[in-house]
Amino acid sequence: MTSSSSVQDVKPLYEELKKEFNKKKQPRDVAKCKKLISQMKIALLSLNFFPNEAATKAELIIARDFLEICCQLSIETEDVEAFEKYFVQLKTYYFDFR
């Protein structure tokens, strides 16, 4: 699987999660967000979306934005343990690997 096809495989899940999380006029469906997060975790792990020299900019942005949503949702749901886990993972995306 090439990098561009891996991004294309994950992007629909990411877009759906982002759309649900960013709802303004109605409350977001937290259960739906959590379900999408679970699906994205599996997709990201199987595609090696980790900050390294081989990762593309698109892969890094999707993975970083995903973890940011996870952190924010953890705060909203007062899940301190989940927040700590996501935050540790997120920190690696703020270093320049290029």
C-alpha positions in Angstrom: 0.0 0.0 0.0 1.5 3.4 -1.0 1.5 6.4 1.3 -1.1 8.3 -0.9 -3.5 5.3 -0.9 -3.1 4.9 2.9 -4.0 8.6 3.4 -7.0 8.1 1.1 -8.1 5.0 3.2 -8.0 6.9 6.5 -9.3 10.3 5.3 -13.0 9.4 5.2 -13.0 8.3 8.8 -11.0 11.4 9.8 -13.4 13.7 7.9 -16.4 12.1 9.6 -14.8 12.4 13.0 -13.9 16.0 12.4 -17.4 16.8 11.2 -19.0 15.3 14.2 -16.6 16.8 16.7 -16.9 20.3 15.2 -20.7 20.5 15.3 -21.8 23.9 16.4 -25.6 24.1 16.2 -26.3 20.9 17.9 -24.4 19.0 20.6 -21.9 16.5 19.3 -22.6 12.8 19.6 -19.9 11.7 22.0 -20.7 8.0 21.6 -20.3 8.4 17.8 -17.0 10.3 18.3 -15.7 7.5 20.5 -16.7 4.9 17.9 -15.0 6.8 15.2 -11.9 7.2 17.4 -11.7 3.4 17.9 -12.0 2.8 14.1 -9.3 5.5 13.4 -6.9 4.0 16.0 -7.0 0.7 14.2 -6.6 2.3 10.8 -3.7 4.5 11.9 -1.9 1.6 13.5 -2.2 -0.6 10.5 -0.8 2.2 8.3 2.2 3.3 10.4 1.1 6.9 10.9 3.9 7.8 13.2 6.2 10.7 13.0 9.3 9.5 11.2 11.3 10.3 8.1 9.1 8.1 5.9 5.8 9.8 6.9 4.3 12.2 4.5 3.1 15.7 5.5 -0.6 14.6 4.9 -0.1 11.5 7.2 1.4 13.6 9.9 -1.3 16.2 9.8 -4.2 13.7 9.9 -2.6 11.8 12.8 -1.8 15.0 14.7 -5.3 16.4 14.2 -6.8 13.1 15.2 -4.9 13.1 18.5 -5.8 16.7 19.2 -9.5 15.8 18.8 -8.9 12.8 21.2 -7.3 15.1 23.8 -10.2 17.6 23.5 -12.9 14.9 23.8 -11.1 13.4 26.8 -11.2 16.8 28.5 -14.9 17.2 27.7 -15.7 13.8 29.1 -13.4 14.3 32.1 -11.4 11.2 31.2 -8.0 12.1 32.7 -6.3 8.8 31.9 -7.3 8.9 28.2 -6.2 12.5 28.0 -2.7 11.7 29.4 -2.3 8.8 26.9 -3.3 10.9 23.9 -1.3 13.9 25.0 1.9 11.9 25.3 1.4 10.6 21.8 0.5 14.1 20.5 3.7 15.7 21.8 5.8 13.8 19.3 4.0 15.5 16.4 5.2 18.9 17.5 8.9 18.2 16.7 10.3 18.8 13.3 11.3 15.6 11.7 12.3 17.0 8.3 
